[in-house]
Amino acid sequence: MNPLKVETKDINSYNLSLDKMYPKPYNKKTASPYTKTRVILMNGTEYESVWFMHQFARHTDNDEIKSYLAIIRAQEQMQQKRLACLKPINESILETTIAYEQLAIDLTATLAQNDKDKANIEALNFALLEDFDHLYRFSNLMILDKQKSDPKFLVGGFTEITPARPTLAHHRYAVDNVKQAMCAKKSNLYSKLVASIITAAEQQTMNYYMNISQWYKNDLGRQLYSEIAMVEEEHVTQYESLKDPTCTFLQQWVLHEYTEAYLYYSASCEETDENIKRIYDEHFLMECAHLKVACYLYQKYENGNVRDVIGDGEFPTLLKLGTNKEYIRKVIAKTITLTGDKKGYIDVMKLDNNAPFFLYQDEFVGDEKNRASHIVIQRVIKNLGKDYRYEDSKNVVPELQNRKKDNTILARKKC
């Protein structure tokens, strides 16, 4: 599929009515877990697009560009509102959160397995373990708060729920989250898509947690969302640093629109809910039109060659969300004790005793016994005799196999 070859109409013909902006939501009891995760992914992609175009508008004095930005940004807002309302009213904060983490896990694992860029793969695998552990913490909060939903049912049995690198170990000195940027001219199209997609997805998660924490019904939940939201900030810092910062705003705009078209087409090919599939198809056509406008402006004002940004336009390997259990187990086994170290990664045991990681841990985490990510597990163990897990077999890391004690040392302290 090549979005540049798709027949489109005048850009002003793609505005949505208020009626179309409020769709029929999915049924939370019967919808596929990956229907839910795709909705979150596309919602986050639209938010990223809107945020980018607002920033672009604030950095250009070109009236034609500003006008097109306003038109297309309004349409992206319409798309975002439509997608957001696919979430049903009766889906709880934690039920939505489980879907967010399942998306983070399976999206990250899928992208890592299809990419060839070493820096991208290392970053994806590193954060994968942390999102995996977040799913475990939030699932135990769901059990502790006696919500009716079973986390295993919510993930459809496609994603295991078990600890990985403990959340307490995720809190790093900010500079250690900044990685080496790719060179867009030398990077292949799929790698550029990967950096764009994962940045938008993690940013959506960060935004959700940083805003939802104030609405949770008890102090422990509020604290857990706040703690994990800080980790999502780290993930966004890591992923956005992979993108080439030397690209012009117009080059970035072309890639943004191309990414959206790619994701909508991928989502439509996989979607099992016919109502949502139709929405994705409509949005895909809109994005093809948006892409052509961005390409036109890039060529007009920078005399740019679109091939330098998106090649000939043909989509690379499409995104297919699905189970990644074995891959995730292998990554956990190989990288469980890693932490960030400037632009790279290092085993915690090899860090200097005065490394910024340890200093930041002392300052930010303090007494681990009082941190929400630890307390939630301890309380479930106290109430049920063991933590909540869904595992096909024992945890691949021996230090994490004990279901009656939460590990607060692994990947965090020298031992």
Steps between C-alpha positions, in 0.01 A plus 500: 500500500621847408304789658640742242312310229164490680238722336394779735266801500550865588627531856195702612266212417632283784349685798294277730163594642431492873282193440789310340733614775297302755511135387360182646757377759631146512358248746762460771391142574516369143754722325839349422782631722674610184195697388540696823874543458464617140252766610751624759783497246307698242374742766859564608611540140239770445599680818863499387396644164296780657776585747760508221294727278437745781876520556560545127243780483682681780828484309401620153390834356389349166129572461433217255665246728316639804168474314554140397619414848179642645277310255675166541547541874126551542437179307753313711316626808176365356664163446643498852164579663336227295759243605492603866125439514538143377589425861172403674368693798502191723872428453680586823825692536690181583340299219618765256841500668542126444438561129755783500767272643414210273538737205836623630624143541385341176559808285855535633577131452354496149694806387825366648468172315446668163751786524867482398622817669714396797432814706125465448504132597704562815267780609189295430626194687612712793163671551311181420598347834378806685159516337472126564556558872248786499233260372576276798474787752174637360352150481572450868339837575191374319492192724569703814217742426267206436398604152282246324725460195768231481824639349560172317162533329575861408824405321329198345776269620724647228736681738642353819460693826811451713778725631799609294752774583336636820333838461715638783804445277352708218568834665814635333694824476334682210814537287537121485175483303632708210627278218682548169281641223475326165593667173180510298684502166686181588221320689253274325133594488386233746746621765372855463145372535597304812639809674192703408248232600652407836553864599134579437382185678710558812407867504132402502563270797694771682221752443234256620681414823608853584141620470309200634687466830298780658174321417579159651285405794766439768841625608694187404361506146574870464856442617551204268381693194725793594801275549456315171420825317854611585633187332293573192664843490833317487376281216382797295836672555677187383290441191474858378878534527534227235334720237715717274478854644653656188191431289310814410143553616373427149700177479361400839149581385535273198617216724222564753228473236664198344519330840131561561405361160720196562344433841140542384557267209671246726221527757228456238665186364494341848179638651219250574238756607334608174381832642850596610650367178280741302627786716860402435431485125349850504789638702750335266357692204516820703864437582583435135359844420690655792821335381463645152462851643811458715694372198379793288612754760836327550568507128380859459680668789812286540530362149508167679501153353236292676704186429757627750235470772275206407671338204260406220211496750438125503418379851760271661397202714157577644444512875328190637433496873500158662651283770877515558542281807813311400679806368424692819628216718829498307544875535426487874755223552773689311443859615333492841787675684564779249456868570563815299855633483532823301422407138531129565397228745698319769459224757431662838776289654756672273401855594734712706380533860465875448311470172209745452261204499570414865499863609165558331358180648592618850345841442186407307408155630627525857349223713372238256265360764288814468474501120169414335642255245629289789211551741236381253675163465560463873134566578380243248742246648370581849137462392530196272818331616672567165503758223274494194658358186407344169792287380529217252797378704720631780657841464816473291703690765566292815503809723143578391346156551409549867132596506502578872759778492546802275858545378620857557871436436528356150638742235509768766772425752832320497466172679 
